[in-house]
């Protein structure tokens, strides 16, 4: 019994050593340095010189980190050994007897289980705290998948070669393309439409090989990946898991139109940008998603904010497609854009992987990655992106573009979704030729007024935005807009 008590003191000493020396933090920092070097090697956005410098820096830091781990480990072992030899010196229990006990399989299992339970009890995750769900292995796989465009294109070819037969006989159906500037309410509409029968789209489970959903679903099936439902990094209160819808088709646009993604802006797509090869890849992807998630049937549903830059090209690439543009009150929308820009500046500064992930999937709206779409009339240099007027001017330029193509769009006012969600969504579904049945759409949308402080904006700029909003609102779907603008 004495040997058992001494062994527990030794285990406690080892645990205290781990806590006191900070060896876990040192190990995490070493892993982070290794990941940083690996990330640099696999980052197609860096030059060879930049990669070499980053890898050299990570290598030096890793050597230093290894030394830090080594002395901490020695200290932990000493903290465990000290009570054992003190007990022997005091004549309480022979050190050999204590070591024999601690090396028994049943002892190791029992103590390990007890420690795991204690750690779980004292360090349970806060359910209200956003979690990334992306461990070291996930990050490595993501970095590998996006180390260069060749990987994603190869995945497409591989899938077409081995699983192309799966989409034979699957009918082409016109996609439903939901877009707006970010923070316009597109995610809520995506969720509402995704839950209707016959609608299919990507989910987070398709990452990081969203370009080959059929192939990746087979390869990843043995992993049985599960992530607890968690709040999005956007700070908007929406929760997601691996099966939440999130269209990743911007990855395809970046693969086939890389020249569009300039360092300071993203030009608009026009008819001259049409590419038959890319259109064929998109159509096959729509059918693959129908196989994967619709049993061979289904219309592809996309929520892609960048599609607001393609309002001319989309109807030509996908005849009969349904383009849904969310229209939000300009003051509230611009204020939300500014808040999200500041949010991602912080997130990307704290964790470079957040920046890389958003870059890889084409979310270039905010933070360090912010590249405005090159709408006519918008001068990015005229305002500071950390001021409200920058985002209001951006809103105006974007929706002047929408106004030009309003005849090809279904305008969906966010105020209508807040006030009369069922009638508004039923009208949208009718226009898109989607059977909405008796779905209760109210649960998808907030019912509180969309208000903000208007005094922070330039009055002339705000008046211009309000006038444009009123003109576009006349085209919004729903019974409250039955008298359409001509």
GIDA-V599293 format. One record per helix or strand. SS is the DSSP state (alpha for helix, beta for strand). FROM is the first residue (numbers start at 1). LEN is the number of residues. If there is no record, write none. Layout:
ss,from,len
SS,FROM,LEN
SS,FROM,LEN
This chain:
ss,from,len
alpha,2,20
alpha,23,19
alpha,48,42
alpha,95,8
alpha,105,18
alpha,136,10
alpha,149,19
beta,176,4
alpha,186,9
beta,199,2
beta,203,1
alpha,204,3
alpha,210,12
beta,230,2
beta,239,2
beta,245,1
alpha,250,7
alpha,258,3
beta,261,1
beta,266,1
alpha,271,3
alpha,276,19
beta,299,5
alpha,305,5
alpha,314,4
beta,322,6
alpha,330,21
alpha,352,9
alpha,367,3
beta,373,1
alpha,380,3
alpha,388,17
alpha,406,3
beta,409,5
alpha,414,6
alpha,421,12
alpha,441,4
alpha,454,3
alpha,459,15
beta,476,1
alpha,479,3
